[in-house]
């Protein structure tokens, strides 16, 4: 029995939603990296984000996570580029830009609260 296109799209949506729920922290970090790349270079692909994440020692919890990376309203498809990953054999992959970047309220990650100076530390005198 052949699945309808509607059923296939529904299953894809369910799978992507599941990745968001299960690996949301990783995807959030990867999307911050993508946003930084786009602000620097004008566009980004999964290859560029993946390279930076690998350099940071942040391995994807599942290869399927990369398919969910740009499934967010903040990104807009702009075209195709050849993959730079050897295992992809230069196949075309999508390139993305920020959708209306002036409307995004992106804030770079902050230091953990325990590394920031507290009011107590600034007024406390030793001795």
C-alpha positions in Angstrom: 0.0 0.0 0.0 1.4 3.4 -1.1 1.4 6.3 1.4 -0.1 9.5 0.3 1.9 12.7 0.0 -0.1 14.1 2.9 0.8 11.1 5.2 4.4 11.5 4.3 4.4 15.2 5.1 2.6 14.5 8.4 5.2 11.8 9.4 8.0 14.2 8.5 6.5 17.0 10.7 6.0 14.5 13.6 9.7 13.4 13.3 11.0 17.0 13.2 8.8 17.9 16.2 10.2 14.9 18.1 13.8 16.1 17.3 12.9 19.5 18.7 11.6 18.0 21.9 14.3 15.4 22.4 17.3 17.5 21.3 16.1 21.1 21.7 19.2 22.2 23.7 21.6 21.0 21.0 19.4 22.6 18.3 19.3 25.9 20.2 23.1 26.0 20.4 23.5 25.1 16.7 20.9 27.7 15.7 22.9 30.3 17.7 26.0 29.3 15.7 24.0 29.5 12.5 22.8 33.0 13.4 26.4 34.1 14.1 27.6 32.6 10.8 24.8 34.4 8.9 25.6 37.7 10.6 29.3 37.3 9.7 29.0 35.8 6.1 25.5 36.7 5.0 24.4 33.0 4.8 25.0 29.6 6.3 24.6 25.9 5.6 24.5 22.9 7.8 28.1 22.1 6.8 29.4 25.4 8.2 27.4 25.0 11.5 28.5 21.4 11.8 32.1 22.2 11.4 32.0 24.8 14.2 30.0 22.5 16.4 32.6 19.8 15.8 35.5 22.2 16.5 33.7 23.0 19.8 33.5 19.3 20.7 29.7 19.3 20.5 28.8 16.1 18.7 25.2 15.8 17.4 23.2 13.4 19.4 21.8 12.0 16.2 22.6 12.6 12.5 18.9 13.3 12.0 19.3 16.5 14.1 21.0 18.3 11.2 17.8 18.0 9.2 15.9 20.0 11.8 18.5 22.7 12.2 16.9 25.3 9.9 13.3 24.3 10.5 12.6 27.5 12.3 10.8 30.7 11.4 14.0 32.7 11.8 15.7 31.2 8.7 14.9 31.7 5.1 16.1 29.4 2.2 18.3 31.4 -0.3 19.8 28.8 -2.6 21.9 25.7 -3.0 25.7 25.2 -2.3 27.9 22.1 -2.8 28.5 20.3 0.4 32.1 20.5 1.7 31.8 17.2 3.7 33.6 14.4 1.9 30.9 11.9 2.9 28.3 14.0 1.0 30.3 13.8 -2.3 29.7 17.5 -3.1 25.9 17.0 -3.3 23.8 20.2 -3.2 22.7 21.3 0.2 20.5 24.3 1.2 21.9 27.7 2.1 20.0 30.0 4.6 19.8 33.6 5.7 18.0 35.3 8.6 14.4 36.2 7.8 14.1 39.9 8.6 17.2 40.0 10.9 16.2 43.5 12.2 13.2 42.0 13.9 15.0 39.2 15.6 15.8 39.6 19.3 19.0 37.5 19.2 21.2 37.8 22.2 24.6 36.0 22.3 24.9 33.5 25.1 25.8 35.0 28.5 28.3 33.8 31.0 26.9 31.3 33.6 25.5 33.3 36.5 28.2 32.0 38.8 30.9 33.6 36.7 29.3 37.1 36.7 30.0 39.6 39.4 27.3 39.9 41.9 26.3 43.1 43.7 27.5 41.5 46.9 31.0 41.0 45.4 31.2 44.6 44.2 30.4 46.1 47.6 32.2 43.5 49.8 35.5 44.6 51.1 38.1 42.1 52.1 40.1 42.4 55.2 
